[in-house]
Amino acid sequence: MTHEEVAACLAELGNTHRLAVFRFLVKAGHSGAPVGEIQKALGIPGSTLSHHLARMARVGLIRQEKHSRTIVCIPEYQQLEGLISFLNKECCAGNS
């Protein structure tokens, strides 16, 4: 990941609502969770949640799939792993 991509992801996760949503989705696993379930669990109003989901999707933290009339949000684990790897890449490199 580039510095710009990492900065964009961290900026989106720097919001308390988006961080809560992302953590909820990571806990939900690879199948993700329907928008209604996220809204109910976290108590975020629909229009506000939609805004947060769109921002996270824009930077690749989640993807949204339509299943009939339900929108399911799925965490992008590859993006998460890239973010963690970027942050951890030079861990302790400055220590002798």
Contact map, one row per residue, 1 for C-alpha under 8 A:
111011000000000000000000000000000000000000000000000000000000000000000000000000000110010000000000
111111000000000000000000000000000000000000000000000000000000000000000000000000000000000000000000
111111100000000000000000000000000000000000000000000000000000000000000000000000000000000000000000
011111110000000000000000000000000000000000000000000000000000000000000000000000000000000000000000
111111111000000000000000000000000000000000000000000000000010000000000000000000000000000000000000
111111111100000000000000000000000000000000000000000000000000000000000000000000000010010000000000
001111111110000000000000000000000000000000000000000000000000000000000000000000000000000000000000
000111111111000000000000000000000000000000000000000000000010000000000000000000000000000000000000
000011111111100000000000000000000000000000000000000000010011100000000000000000000010000000000000
000001111111110000000000000000000000000000000000000000000000000000000000000000000000000000000000
000000111111111000000000000000000000000000000000000000000000000000000000000000000000000000000000
000000011111111001100000000000000000000000000000000000110000000000000000000000000000000000000000
000000001111111101100100000000000000000000000000000000000000000000000000000000000000000000000000
000000000111111101100000000000000000000000000000000000000000000000000000000000000000000000000000
000000000011111111100000000000000000000000000000000000000000000000000000000000000000000000000000
000000000000111111110000000000000000000000000000000000000000000000000000000000000000000000000000
000000000000001111111000000000000000000000010000000100000000000000000000000000000000000000000000
000000000001111111111100000000000000000000000000000110010000000000000000000000000000000000000000
000000000001111111111110000000000000000000000000000000000000000000000000000000000000000000000000
000000000000000111111111000000000000000001000000000000000000000000000000000000000000000000000000
000000000000000011111111100000000000010001000000000000000000000000000000000000000000000000000000
000000000000100001111111110000000000000000000000000000000000100000000000001000000000000000000000
000000000000000000111111111000000000000000000000000000000000000000000000000000000000000000000000
000000000000000000011111111100000000010000000000000000000000000000000000000000000000000000000000
000000000000000000001111111110011000000000000000000000000000000000000000111000000000000000000000
000000000000000000000111111111010000000000000000000000000000000000000000001000000000000000000000
000000000000000000000011111110000000000000000000000000000000000000000000000000000000000000000000
000000000000000000000001111111111000000000000000000000000000000000000000000000000000000000000000
000000000000000000000000111111110000000000000000000000000000000000000000011000000000000000000000
000000000000000000000000010111110000000000000000000000000000000000000000011000000000000000000000
000000000000000000000000000111111000000000000000000000000000000000000000010000000000000000000000
000000000000000000000000110111111100000000000000000000000000000000000001111000000000000000000000
000000000000000000000000100100111110110000000000000000000000000000000001110000000000000000000000
000000000000000000000000000000011111110000000000000000000000000000000111100000000000000000000000
000000000000000000000000000000001111111000000000000000000000000000000111100000000000000000000000
000000000000000000000000000000000111111100000000000000000000000000000000000000000000000000000000
000000000000000000000000000000001111111110000000000000000000000000000000000000000000000000000000
000000000000000000001001000000001111111111100000000000000000000000000000000000000000000000000000
000000000000000000000000000000000011111111111100100000000000000000000000000000000000000000000000
000000000000000000000000000000000001111111110000000000000000000000000000000000000000000000000000
000000000000000000000000000000000000111111100000000000000000000000000000000000000000000000000000
000000000000000000011000000000000000011111110000000000000000000000000000000000000000000000000000
000000000000000000000000000000000000011111111000000000000000000000000000000000000000000000000000
000000000000000010000000000000000000001101111101100000000000000000000000000000000000000000000000
000000000000000000000000000000000000001000111111100000000000000000000000000000000000000000000000
000000000000000000000000000000000000001000011111110000000000000000000000000000000000000000000000
000000000000000000000000000000000000000000001111111000000000000000000000000000000000000000000000
000000000000000000000000000000000000000000011111111100000000000000000000000000000000000000000000
000000000000000000000000000000000000001000011111111110000000000000000000000000000000000000000000
000000000000000000000000000000000000000000000111111111000000000000000000000000000000000000000000
000000000000000000000000000000000000000000000011111111100000000000000000000000000000000000000000
000000000000000011000000000000000000000000000001111111110000000000000000000000000000000000000000
000000000000000001000000000000000000000000000000111111111000010000000000000000000000000000000000
000000000000000000000000000000000000000000000000011111111100000000000000000000000000000000000000
000000000001000000000000000000000000000000000000001111111110000000000000000000000000000000000000
000000001001000001000000000000000000000000000000000111111111110000000000000000000000000000000000
000000000000000000000000000000000000000000000000000011111111111100000000000000000000000000000000
000000000000000000000000000000000000000000000000000001111111100000000000000000000000000000000000
000010011000000000000000000000000000000000000000000000111111100000000000000000000000000000000000
000000001000000000000000000000000000000000000000000000011111111000000000000100100000000000000000
000000001000000000000100000000000000000000000000000000011111111000000000001110110000000000000000
000000000000000000000000000000000000000000000000000010011001111100000000111100000000000000000000
000000000000000000000000000000000000000000000000000000001001111110000000111100000000000000000000
000000000000000000000000000000000000000000000000000000001000011111000011110000000000000000000000
000000000000000000000000000000000000000000000000000000000000001111100011110000000000000000000000
000000000000000000000000000000000000000000000000000000000000000111111111000000000000000000000000
000000000000000000000000000000000000000000000000000000000000000011111111000000000000000000000000
000000000000000000000000000000000000000000000000000000000000000001111100000000000000000000000000
000000000000000000000000000000000000000000000000000000000000000001111110000000000000000000000000
000000000000000000000000000000000110000000000000000000000000000001111111000000000000000000000000
000000000000000000000000000000000110000000000000000000000000000111101111100000000000000000000000
000000000000000000000000000000011110000000000000000000000000000111100111110000000000000000000000
000000000000000000000000100000011110000000000000000000000000011110000011111000000000000000000000
000000000000000000000000100011111000000000000000000000000000011110000001111100000000000000000000
000000000000000000000100110011010000000000000000000000000000111000000000111110000000000000000000
000000000000000000000000000000000000000000000000000000000001111000000000011111110000000000000000
000000000000000000000000000000000000000000000000000000000000100000000000001111111000000000000000
000000000000000000000000000000000000000000000000000000000000000000000000000111111100000000000000
000000000000000000000000000000000000000000000000000000000001100000000000000111111110000000000000
000000000000000000000000000000000000000000000000000000000000100000000000000111111111000000000000
000000000000000000000000000000000000000000000000000000000000000000000000000011111111100000000000
100000000000000000000000000000000000000000000000000000000000000000000000000001111111110000000000
100001001000000000000000000000000000000000000000000000000000000000000000000000111111111000000000
000000000000000000000000000000000000000000000000000000000000000000000000000000011111111100000000
000000000000000000000000000000000000000000000000000000000000000000000000000000001111111110000000
100001000000000000000000000000000000000000000000000000000000000000000000000000000111111110000000
000000000000000000000000000000000000000000000000000000000000000000000000000000000011111111100000
000000000000000000000000000000000000000000000000000000000000000000000000000000000001111111100000
000000000000000000000000000000000000000000000000000000000000000000000000000000000000111111100000
000000000000000000000000000000000000000000000000000000000000000000000000000000000000001111111000
000000000000000000000000000000000000000000000000000000000000000000000000000000000000001111111100
000000000000000000000000000000000000000000000000000000000000000000000000000000000000000001111110
000000000000000000000000000000000000000000000000000000000000000000000000000000000000000001111111
000000000000000000000000000000000000000000000000000000000000000000000000000000000000000000111111
000000000000000000000000000000000000000000000000000000000000000000000000000000000000000000011111
000000000000000000000000000000000000000000000000000000000000000000000000000000000000000000001111
